[in-house]
């Protein structure tokens, strides 16, 4: 009997919450004004988007470059073969290697965002003149 009462209370709470949402005023969002955000905020958002968007690619290419180097430096032992050429029994990375790979991928992503920022500033400066 208690389980049925709990279910009824939960159902009543959900019904009240959904009814409140149904009675809410209709609100159409307005587009942003051109001067609503400062330029540094726009630059920071673009840098963040580039950093986050480029990270999977930089991580992939860092892993591939490191795997290829590790394979060659270990006399082409099959356990060190890079993806997709590995035999399925790959030698795992040490914690030091993992930190190095992650730091390299993050650094490359930061470099991409920084290069984009400087290219944008050069383009802005040349457009003014």
C-alpha positions as CSV (number, residue, x, y, z in Angstrom):
1,X,0.0,0.0,0.0
2,X,2.8,2.4,0.8
3,X,4.4,1.8,-2.7
4,X,1.1,2.8,-4.3
5,X,0.9,6.0,-2.2
6,X,4.5,6.9,-3.2
7,X,3.7,6.4,-6.8
8,X,0.6,8.6,-6.5
9,X,2.6,11.4,-4.8
10,X,5.3,11.2,-7.5
11,X,2.7,11.3,-10.3
12,X,1.0,14.3,-8.7
13,X,4.2,16.2,-8.4
14,X,5.1,15.5,-12.0
15,X,1.6,16.5,-13.1
16,X,1.9,19.9,-11.3
17,X,5.4,20.5,-12.8
18,X,4.2,19.7,-16.3
19,X,1.1,21.9,-15.9
20,X,3.3,24.8,-14.8
21,X,5.4,24.5,-18.0
22,X,2.3,24.3,-20.2
23,X,0.9,27.5,-18.7
24,X,4.1,29.5,-19.1
25,X,4.1,32.5,-21.4
26,X,5.3,32.0,-24.9
27,X,8.7,33.7,-25.2
28,X,10.5,34.2,-28.5
29,X,14.2,34.8,-28.0
30,X,15.6,37.9,-29.5
31,X,18.8,37.9,-31.6
32,X,22.0,39.3,-30.1
33,X,22.8,43.0,-30.7
34,X,26.1,43.5,-32.5
35,X,27.5,45.4,-29.4
36,X,26.1,43.0,-26.8
37,X,29.4,41.2,-26.4
38,X,32.9,42.8,-26.1
39,X,35.5,41.9,-28.7
40,X,37.7,40.0,-26.2
41,X,34.6,37.8,-25.4
42,X,34.2,37.0,-29.0
43,X,37.9,36.2,-29.4
44,X,37.8,34.0,-26.3
45,X,34.8,32.1,-27.6
46,X,36.5,31.5,-30.9
47,X,39.7,30.4,-29.3
48,X,37.8,28.0,-27.0
49,X,35.9,26.5,-30.0
50,X,39.1,26.0,-32.0
51,X,40.9,24.5,-29.0
52,X,38.1,22.0,-28.2
53,X,37.4,21.3,-31.9
54,X,41.0,20.7,-32.8
55,X,41.9,18.5,-29.7
56,X,40.6,15.2,-31.1
57,X,42.6,15.7,-34.2
58,X,45.8,16.8,-32.5
59,X,45.5,13.8,-30.0
60,X,45.1,11.4,-32.9
61,X,48.0,12.8,-34.9
62,X,50.2,12.9,-31.7
63,X,49.4,9.3,-31.0
64,X,50.2,8.2,-34.5
65,X,53.5,10.1,-34.6
66,X,54.5,8.8,-31.2
67,X,53.5,5.2,-32.1
68,X,55.5,5.4,-35.3
69,X,58.5,6.7,-33.5
70,X,58.2,4.1,-30.7
71,X,57.8,1.3,-33.3
72,X,61.0,2.4,-35.1
73,X,63.0,2.9,-32.0
74,X,62.1,-0.6,-30.7
75,X,63.5,-2.3,-33.9
76,X,60.1,-2.7,-35.4
77,X,58.9,-5.1,-32.8
78,X,55.3,-6.1,-33.7
79,X,54.0,-5.3,-30.2
80,X,54.9,-1.6,-30.8
81,X,53.3,-1.4,-34.3
82,X,51.1,1.7,-34.7
83,X,47.4,1.5,-35.3
84,X,46.0,0.0,-37.6
85,X,49.0,-2.2,-38.2
86,X,49.2,-3.6,-34.7
87,X,48.8,-7.2,-34.0
88,X,46.1,-6.6,-31.3
89,X,48.6,-7.3,-28.5
90,X,50.1,-3.9,-28.1
91,X,52.5,-2.7,-25.5
92,X,50.7,-0.2,-23.3
93,X,52.0,3.3,-22.6
94,X,53.7,4.1,-19.3
95,X,52.2,6.9,-17.2
96,X,55.1,9.2,-18.2
97,X,54.4,8.5,-21.9
98,X,50.6,9.2,-21.4
99,X,51.3,12.5,-19.7
100,X,53.7,13.5,-22.5
101,X,51.2,12.6,-25.3
102,X,48.4,14.5,-23.6
103,X,50.6,17.5,-23.0
104,X,51.7,17.5,-26.6
105,X,48.1,17.3,-27.9
106,X,47.0,20.1,-25.7
107,X,50.0,22.2,-26.7
108,X,49.2,21.7,-30.4
109,X,45.6,22.6,-29.9
110,X,46.6,25.8,-28.0
111,X,49.1,26.6,-30.9
112,X,46.3,26.2,-33.4
113,X,44.0,28.6,-31.5
114,X,46.9,31.1,-31.0
115,X,47.8,31.0,-34.7
116,X,44.1,31.6,-35.6
117,X,44.0,34.6,-33.2
118,X,47.1,36.2,-34.7
119,X,45.9,35.6,-38.3
120,X,42.6,37.2,-37.4
121,X,44.3,40.3,-35.9
122,X,46.5,40.6,-39.0
123,X,43.4,40.4,-41.2
124,X,41.6,43.0,-39.0
125,X,44.6,45.4,-39.2
126,X,44.9,45.0,-43.0
127,X,41.2,45.6,-43.4
128,X,41.4,48.9,-41.5
129,X,44.1,50.3,-43.8
